[in-house]
C-alpha cells in the first residue's frame, strides 16, 4: 500500500475527507484515500507512512503551497 503504516484513526480521517470530496465508497481499509495539506492529514502522513516517495511528494506540495499562480505569496514572504 502506498500509505502503509498509517494508524487506523488517520486512515479513517483520510477516508472521511475522501468521502466529503465526492467518493462515497471510500473506506479506511480499502481507499481510495485523499490526502490533503491540512495539518491532521499532513502530519499523519509525515509521521507514520513508510513510503519515502509519498513523504517527499506530500512534503514538496506542503512547502510549495501558495508559491505560484493566483495564490502566489512569494512577494509578501520575501
Order of alpha helices (4+ residues) and beta strands (2+ residues): alpha-alpha-alpha-alpha
